[in-house]
Amino acid sequence: MPAGGSPEPNRSIRPELAADGLVSDTEELERRVAELERRMAILFSNTGAIDFEEASRGAELPSEEVAALVRSGDLKKAVKLYQKQTGADMAQTMAAIKSLNAG
């Protein structure tokens, strides 16, 4: 790090562009993030994988009863109870239950 405390720009991203000043580091990073997000969307849509972050948006928090079932290791009952209580689909249910383990 330079004396000012800011990290050096990563010129290895696209040296031919960054060195010539054609694209700022921020613009290059924004472009790369957009490309990664596009690729992730393709992966999720083509593999059937669950995007837990997306699924958990707006999902109800699990009840204490559901949390107790998860803690006791009875995942099947926890899933059924959460779905009964909330009407959530399987992706939302798994995201909510996964949030218990993350928290």
SEVOPA-840282 format. One record per atom (N, C-alpha, C): residue in three letters; x negated, y, z negated. Coordinates in steps of 0.1 Angstrom, whole numbers, plus 5000, padded with zeros to 4 digits. Layout:
% SEVOPA-840282
ALAXYZ;...
This chain:
% SEVOPA-840282
MET499249885000;MET500050005000;MET499150125000;PRO499550225008;PRO498850355007;PRO499050424994;ALA498250524991;ALA498350604979;ALA499750654976;GLY500550684986;GLY501850744984;GLY502850644978;GLY502550514978;GLY503450414973;GLY504350344983;SER504350394995;SER505150335005;SER504350225012;PRO505050115015;PRO504250015023;PRO503950065037;GLU502850005042;GLU502550035056;GLU503549985065;PRO503950055076;PRO504849995086;PRO504349865092;ASN505249775094;ASN504849645100;ASN504749665115;ARG503549695120;ARG503349715134;ARG503349585142;SER503349475135;SER503349345142;SER504649305147;ILE505749385144;ILE507049355149;ILE507149355164;ARG506749465170;ARG506649475184;ARG505649585187;PRO504349545186;PRO503249645186;PRO503249725199;GLU503649665210;GLU503649745223;GLU504649865222;LEU505749845215;LEU506749945214;LEU506350045203;ALA506049995191;ALA505850075180;ALA504550165182;ALA503550105188;ALA502250185190;ALA502550295199;ASP503350285209;ASP503650385219;ASP504650485214;GLY505250455203;GLY506350545198;GLY507650535205;LEU507850435213;LEU509050425221;LEU510250385212;VAL509950305202;VAL511050265193;VAL510550275179;SER511250345170;SER510850365157;SER510950225149;ASP510250215138;ASP510350095131;ASP511750065126;THR512450165122;THR513850145118;THR514750095129;GLU514650155140;GLU515450115152;GLU515049965155;GLU513849935155;GLU513349795158;GLU513949695148;LEU513949735135;LEU514449645125;LEU515949635126;GLU516649745129;GLU518049735132;GLU518449645143;ARG517649655154;ARG517849565165;ARG517649415162;ARG516649395154;ARG516349255150;ARG517449205140;VAL517949285131;VAL518949235122;VAL520249205130;ALA520549295140;ALA521749265148;ALA521649135156;GLU520449115161;GLU520148985168;GLU520348865159;LEU519748875147;LEU519848765137;LEU521348745133;GLU522148845131;GLU523548835128;GLU524248765139;ARG523948805152;ARG524548745163;ARG524248595164;ARG523048555161;ARG522648415161;ARG523348335150;MET523448405138;MET524048335127;MET525548305130;ALA526248405136;ALA527648385140;ALA527748265150;ILE526848255159;ILE526848145168;ILE526648015161;LEU525748005152;LEU525447885144;LEU526747845136;PHE527347945129;PHE528547915121;PHE529647865130;SER529847925141;SER530947885150;SER530747755156;ASN529447725160;ASN529147595167;ASN528947475158;THR528647495145;THR528347385137;THR529447355127;GLY530347445125;GLY531447425115;GLY530947455101;ALA529747505100;ALA529247545087;ALA530147655080;ILE530247645067;ILE531047745060;ILE530147865056;ASP530547985060;ASP529948105056;ASP530548145043;PHE529848105032;PHE530448125018;PHE530648275015;GLU529748355020;GLU529848495017;GLU531148555024;GLU531348515036;GLU532548565043;GLU533748505037;ALA533748375034;ALA534948315028;ALA535348365015;SER534348405007;SER534648454994;SER535148594993;ARG535048675004;ARG535648805004;ARG537148805001;GLY537548864991;GLY538948874988;GLY539548754981;ALA538648654978;ALA539148534971;ALA539348564956;GLU540348504951;GLU540548514936;GLU539548454928;LEU539148504917;LEU538248444908;LEU538848314902;PRO538048214900;PRO538648094895;PRO539148114880;SER540148044877;SER540648054863;SER539747984853;GLU539848014841;GLU539047944831;GLU539247794831;GLU540447754834;GLU540647604835;GLU539847544847;VAL539847614858;VAL539047564870;VAL537547564866;ALA537147674859;ALA535747684855;ALA535347574846;ALA536247534836;ALA535947424827;ALA535847294834;LEU536647274845;LEU536547144852;LEU535247144860;VAL534847254865;VAL533547254872;VAL532447224863;ARG532447294851;ARG531347264841;ARG531347124836;SER532547054836;SER532546914832;SER532146824843;GLY532046874855;GLY531646794866;GLY532746734874;ASP533946774871;ASP535146724878;ASP535546814890;LEU534646814900;LEU534846904911;LEU536146884919;LYS536446754921;LYS537646724928;LYS538946784922;LYS539046774909;LYS540246834902;LYS540146984902;ALA538947034901;ALA538747184901;ALA539247234915;VAL538847174926;VAL539247214939;VAL540747204940;LYS541347094936;LYS542847084938;LYS543547194929;LEU543047214917;LEU543747314908;LEU543547454914;TYR542347484919;TYR542147624924;TYR543047644936;GLN543147544945;GLN544047554957;GLN545547564953;LYS545947494942;LYS547347504938;LYS547547634932;GLN546647694924;GLN546847824917;GLN546747934927;THR546047924938;THR545748044946;THR546248034961;GLY546547904965;GLY546947884979;GLY545747904989;ALA544547894984;ALA543347914992;ALA543047795001;ASP542447825012;ASP542047715021;ASP540747655015;MET540147555021;MET539047485016;MET537747575016;ALA537547655026;ALA536447745027;ALA536447845015;GLN537647905013;GLN537747995002;GLN537547934989;THR538147814988;THR538047734975;THR536547704972;MET535847654982;MET534447614979;MET533547744976;ALA533947854983;ALA533147974980;ALA533448024966;ALA534648014961;ALA535048054948;ALA534347964938;ILE534347834940;ILE533747744931;ILE532247754931;LYS531647784942;LYS530247804943;LYS529847934935;SER530748034935;SER530448154928;SER530348124913;LEU530948024908;LEU530847984894;LEU529347944891;ASN528747864900;ASN527447824898;ASN526447934899;ALA526748034908;ALA525848144910;ALA525848244898;GLY526948254892;GLY527148354881;GLY526648314868;
